[in-house]
Amino acid sequence: MAAAATTKAILPLHHHHHHAAATKNGLFISIHAYQNSPFETQPSQKPSNKAIKLAESLSNMLHLHIERNLNYHPSNVPRIEDKHDTPTMSPKEDISKKWQEIRGSNDWNNLLDPLHPWLRREIVKYGEFAQATYDAFDFDSFSEYCGSCRYNERKLFGKLGLIESGYKVAKYVYAMSHIDLPEWLERSRFADTWSKDSNWMGFVAVSDDQETRRIGRRDIVVAWRGTVAPSEWYDNMQRKLEPIGQGEAKVEHGFLSLYTSKSESTRYNKSSASEQVMREVKKLVNYYKGRGEEVGITITGHSLGGALALLNAYEAAKNFPSLPISVISFAAPRVGNIAFRDELYQMGVKTLRVTIKQDIVPRMPGIVFNESLQKFDDITGTLEWIYTHVGVELKLDIRSSPYLKKGLNLVGIHMLETYLHLVDGFLDSTTTFRSDARRDVVLVNKDCNMLVDELRIPHNWYQLENKGLERNFHRRWVKPTRYPEDIPSPTVESYSNVLEMHDSYGLESLFSI
């Protein structure tokens, strides 16, 4: 894999593997990861029955599974060396005649359990687009470009090993927020920086001709970057539901702020993330519909990115009522109320939520007050203020994989690479990890410590060579300057906007590389 940015959580992972926390209404519950679990005991000590019952009660309340022996590792871990000379991807099957079902026209009925291999490959494909928003992100606070993408649009997929994906990046998206969202914004330590207000938040891409023929339509993809944060981050984002649209639909105000905030005084968010995305999507839709092509929109994201994907789908459905719109999200929190969910259903948006049983983030916001209260509607009436999930769920379980540690590592469980590993190995809810899974197991430990020790894979191994330092002509170690074309600048952005105004620009240039 080409050297790329160190994929770090918004809150540094080097601290997260010691502990994570869940907070609710002032109650602070410390949940330690497997390395320092409060439920581990010395050989000469045994936990009391009361202690075990208390731990189990807390676990049940949060719907989490806590293993009694958190240091347990399977003794019969399959050898990953046996797969070193095998492909890391499943074959690209022609799904053009089944693309409507694969994209969710029947709510993925009879495709999830067992998981259809064509659908599995498509889920992984979109998950890798979401992963790219982490892998190319500059988390280095010592860099004046912290918070930006390390590469320009034309180089992104090549640098990240996605050159054969069959897609080209059309536009980058930047976001800011007018409210204080804890730790979502990565900032440089230096005053002279590319932006003090905005972060790179994702991209718009479009399928090339060959991929379009394979999947049956011209696919416009929006990939949103998320965060990998412990539960208290989300606790700060469940204080208020804010109206969206003209009806009774409401969404979490922090997510909406990130999606819609803009300011004339900023360099990259004179227009909001919403406006940037919709402007590009409209341009692509008009172009390809003008050529008489079948066009669809697929929106993907992980964690916070999954929340932004739903807001994006809502807006896209309002603007393109006749287009098929699908959301493939990973580890996404709840976003809005029941009216928001129902409106998405009425507009025909199809949502597939990939979750892990042990991941706490998809249970937030609304860990207590959520869609489960609908069964009391006859008594209470419809509750406009409770959060509810949208769409169909594909639920995974870390215990299904022989390669993963079974301890309560909240950050590792939440990682997108953990999700993609489990999707690749999932057959059905009654079967263990499939033996012919293709995806490289080593990727799981990119930025966490989830793989069993028997595999001898270093944890948090994914980083730039020498952490980005290079030797210059005099053999001194220096921090290299970025190539000019990889430096985000308002000048480049303005030039792109001018190009977009010319009919001669078209879109053929996307595929002329």
QUIZIQUI-V673562 format. One record per backbone hydrogen bond with DSSP energy under -1.0 kcal/mol. CO is the residue of the C=O (numbers start at 1). NH is the residue of the N-H. Records with the same first field share a line. If there is no record, write none. Layout:
BEGIN
CO=NH / NH
END
This chain:
BEGIN
12=15 / 16
13=17
15=18
20=31
22=29
24=27
27=24
29=22
31=20
37=40
42=45
48=52
49=53
50=54
51=55
52=56
53=57
54=58
55=59
56=60
57=61
58=62
59=64
60=63
69=72
80=83
81=84
83=86
91=93
95=98
98=102
99=103
100=105
101=104
104=107
106=109
108=111
111=116
116=120
117=121
118=122
119=123
120=124
121=125
122=126
123=127
124=128
125=129
126=130
127=131
128=132
131=134 / 135
132=136
134=137
136=150
137=139
138=147
140=143
141=189
143=146
144=194
145=148
147=200
148=138
152=155 / 156
155=159
156=160
157=162
162=165
166=208
168=206
171=204
173=201
175=199
179=181
181=184
191=193
199=175
201=225
202=173
203=223
204=170 / 171
205=221
206=168
208=212
209=213
210=214
211=215
212=216
214=95
218=296
219=207
220=298
221=205
222=300
223=203
230=233
231=235
232=236
234=237
240=253
242=251
249=244
250=337
251=242
252=256
253=257
254=258
255=259
256=260
257=261
259=274
263=266
269=263
272=276
273=277
274=278
275=279
276=280
277=281
278=282
279=283
280=284
281=285
282=286
283=287
284=288
285=289
286=290
288=293
289=292
294=218
296=220
297=326
298=222
299=328
300=224
301=330
302=305
303=307
304=308
305=309
306=310
307=311
308=312
309=313
310=314
311=315
312=316
313=317
314=318
315=319
316=320
320=323
324=297
325=350
326=299
327=352
328=301
329=354
330=303
335=252
336=388
337=341
338=342
339=343
340=344
341=345
342=346
343=347
344=349
345=348
350=327
351=392
352=329
353=394
354=331
355=396
356=359
360=363
361=364
364=334
368=370
369=387
370=373
371=374
373=376
374=377
376=379 / 380
377=381
392=353
394=355
396=357
397=400
398=401
400=433
403=452
407=409
409=413
410=414
415=419
416=420
417=421
418=422
419=423
420=424
421=425
425=434
427=115
428=431
434=437
440=443
441=444
442=445
443=446
445=461
446=462
448=460
450=405
452=455
453=456
464=467
465=468
466=469
470=478
472=475
476=472
478=470
483=486
484=487
489=493
490=494
491=495
492=496
493=497
494=498
495=499
496=500
499=502
502=505
507=510
508=511
509=512
END
